[in-house]
């Protein structure tokens, strides 16, 4: 199925770009950290059999945009999602993963009428202490490693202390990612992403006003804190449903895209009220 690039303008005039494929109900995809819209390619290809899938090229991870005024804010990324929803035709369905899941929740809170429902996969939402523990410590250590010319080390710190991966796995992930030039350039933005999530703080009161169906998705092999964040969201979202994938973790969208696609399709079928 052919893929094109769909463009529109955000509230501040910045162009918003998304990979566009398929036909049917509109499904907006907001990927996790380190994703420039390409991570969800396999998942989108499966979903495009039934939906018009728009994979947002997240502003934070677009290397073509100048960052002279510093990193973008979570609010700017939310504006991008809302602009995409308006341009594509409302109400749309929404899928968000990890930090992209938080951006999706913020978009739902800002304009629930723009969306028919959402699937949120293990969002990196602050529900208590800052992500990674003591405020600013992980960000400072990761940035110091990047400044010393060791971006892979910076990512390993993030993976271990914020994501919660075992030390060996975090070290391996950082070492591998740091060897790929394109990913090396994205690592500092992942640390910016972490800081943006912590700057948002606890937003459970805002999410409690989201008046559309939300499916909270997770894997039983993911770090325990991600399930705890889903617990907190399930408690406050008025129309929340929960699905736990057995033997899956935070990378289920890559390792089991058919399973994730099936869950999304089933959710849309159960909530789509169009004639």
N, C-alpha and C positions, 0 to 999 in steps of 0.2 A: 504494500500500500504506500503510495507516494507521501513524502513528508515535505512540507513547505515551512517557511518562517512567517508567522503572523506578527504584525507589529501594531502598536497603538501608543498613546502618550499617557504618562503618569501625571499626577496632580502638579508636579513641579516642572513639567515639560520634558523630562527624560523619556527617551523612547523605551518602551516595554517590548520585549521579544519573547516569543514562545514557539517551540516546534509544534506544528499543526498537522494532525493526521486523523483519518477516519471520518465517519459521519454518524449522526445520531445525537442523543443528549450530550450536552457539553460537560466535560470533565476536566477541571483544571488541576494540574499536578505541580506541587511545590516540593522539590527534593530536599534532601538533608544537607548537612555541611559538606563542603568540597564538591558540591554538585553544580555544574554549569548548565544543567538540563539534559546531559547525556547519560547520566547514571541510570535513569529510568527508561532507557530506550527499549529494552526487552519487555518490560512491564507494559509500556505504552503500546507496543506493537500488538500485544495480546488484547488489550482493552479497545484498540482501534477497530476491532471487528464489529463492535457494537456502539462505540461512542466516538464523538469528536473529541480527541484528546489534545489538550494544549499543555505542553511541558514548559513551564516558565523557566527562562534563563535568568536565574536569580541575580538581581542587581549586584549583590555583594560579591558574586563570583564571576562577574563579567570583566575579563581583562581588557576589553576594548574601551571601557569607560574610564575617564580620568577621575582620580580620587584626590584632587588638589585640596578639597575641603575636608579631607579625612574620610574615615569609613562611613558608609551609609548607615542610617538608623533602621531599627526594626519598623518604625512608622513608615519610612519610605518604601520598604519592601511590602508592607501591607497596602499602601497606596497602589503599588504596581499590581498586586493581585486584584484589587477592586477595579482598577482600570481595565484589566484583562477581562474580568467578569462582565463589566458593562459593555465592552466592545464586542464580546462574543455572544451576548444575549443572555439575559437573566431570566429565571434563576438557574445557576449552574451547580453541578456537583463539584466537590472539592476533595482532593487527597493531599495530605501533608505528612512528611516523615521527619522525625527528629526536630532539629531547629526549624525546618520547613513546616513541621506540624504546629509549632508555636506561631509562626507567621499565619498559618491557616486559621488557628483559633482566634488570633487577633483580628483577622479579616471578618470572621464570623461575628465576633463581638461588635465590630465597628459597623457592619451592615448585614445583619442576618437575612434581610429580605433579598439580598443578592444571591442567596444560595438555597438550593433545595435540600441539601444535606451534605455531610462530610464524613470521610474516613480519616482518622488521625492515628498514625502509626508511631507509638512510643515517642511522644513529643518531649523535647528537652525543656519542659516547663519548670520554672522555679516554684516549688510548693512549700518551701521552708527555707533552710540555709541556701546560700548561693551554690550553683553548680560547681563541683570540685572542692567544696568546703570553704575554708577561710576566704573571705571576699578579696579578690584581686591577686591572691597568691599564685594560683595556677597560671593566670594570664601573664603575670610578671615573669615567672620562671620560663614559660614557653617563649615569650618575646625575647628574653635574654639569650636563649639558645639560638633563636632565629638571627638575632643581631650578631651573634658570634659565628655566623655562617653554617649553622647546623639546623636547618629547618626540619629535617627528619627527627632530630632529637626533640624539637619543639612540639611536633605532632605526637610523638611518643608520650610526652608529658601530658598532653591533652587527653590522649586515648586512655592512659592509665588513671589519671586523677579526676577527670571530668566524666568520661564515658564509663569508666569502671572495668576496663578490660584487664585481664591478668597481665602482669609485668612482661612476661615473655611475648605475649601476643601484641601488646602495645609497642614493644621494642621492634618486633618484626614488621608491624604495619608502618611504623614511622620510617624504618630503614628502607623498606621497599618504596614507599611513596616519595621519599626524599630523592630517589634516583631518577624519577620521571620529571623532566623539565617542566611540563605544564602543571603538574601537581605541586611541584616545589613552589611555583608562583602563587598557588592557591592556599598554601598552608598559613601564611600570615592572616589571610582573610578568615580562615577557620577560627583563629584565635580572636579576631574581631567579632565573629559570630557568637562565640562563647561570652564575650564581654557584653554584647548586645542583649543576650538572653538574661544575664544577671542584672543588667540595668533595668529591664522590664520589671523584675521583681515578682512578687506573688500577685497573680491576677485572677485568682479564683472567683472573687466577687464579680468581676466583669464577665467571666465565662459562665457564671450562673444565670446570666440574662440571655444566653444563646438559645433562641426558641425554635431551633430546627433539629431534626434527628442527627445525631453524631454517633458513629461507630468507633469505639476505641479499640485499637488493634495492637497486639503484642505477641511476643514469643516466650515460651516458658524457659528458654535457655539464655535470655537476655540478662544483663546485670540487674540485680534485685531492685535497685533504686528506680529503674524505669517502670517496673510494675507498681511501685509505690506512687509514682507520679500519676499513673493511670488510675490507681485507687482514688486519689484525691480528686481527679477530674470526674470520675464516675459518680462520686458523691455529690458534686455540685451541678453537673449538667442536667437540665430538666428532662432531656429526651436522649439519654445516653444508653448505648448498648455496648456490650463488651465481648470480644472474641479473643481467645488465647490460642495461638497456634502451637501444637505440640512439637517438640524437637526442633524448634526454630528460634532464631535470635534476631538481633537488630539488623542483620543483613538479609533478612528473608526476602526482601524485594529483589535481591540479586540471586540468591540461592534457590528460591522457590517462587519465581514470578507467576507461574500458573496458579499456585495456591492463593497468592495475594490477589491476583486478578479475579479469581472466582469469588473471593470474599467481597471484593468491591462490587462486582456484578450482582451478587445476591442482595447486597445492601441497597443498591439502586433499584432493583426490581421490587423490593419491599417498601420503598419510600416514594417512588416516582408516581405522582398523582396526575400526570398529564393525561388528557383524553386519548 
